[in-house]
Amino acid sequence: MEVEMETVKLAQIVRKWFPDMLPFLDQKELNSMIILRDGLTILEPEDALEIIQYSICEHQNSAFLH
């Protein structure tokens, strides 16, 4: 079985599954590059939400370090 890696911006994930969240994310978060092991087409909503939450936490953590 071949793994289809795909790199997308977080904004693509948010727009596809949770467009209502767009106003709550800043441009830096939305421009975050996310590598999806099996590509965007088979990403499930639960996984998309987990990626969004993780990305928000990562940006908050880096903001505290500066």
Stockholm file with secondary structure:
# STOCKHOLM 1.0

chainA/1-66         MEVEMETVKLAQIVRKWFPDMLPFLDQKELNSMIILRDGLTILEPEDALEIIQYSICEHQNSAFLH
#=GR chainA/1-66 SS CCCCCEEEEHHHHHHHHCGGGGGGSCHHHHTCEEEESSCSTTCCHHHHHHHHHHHHHHHHHHHHHC
#=GC SS_cons        CCCCCEEEEHHHHHHHHCGGGGGGSCHHHHTCEEEESSCSTTCCHHHHHHHHHHHHHHHHHHHHHC
//
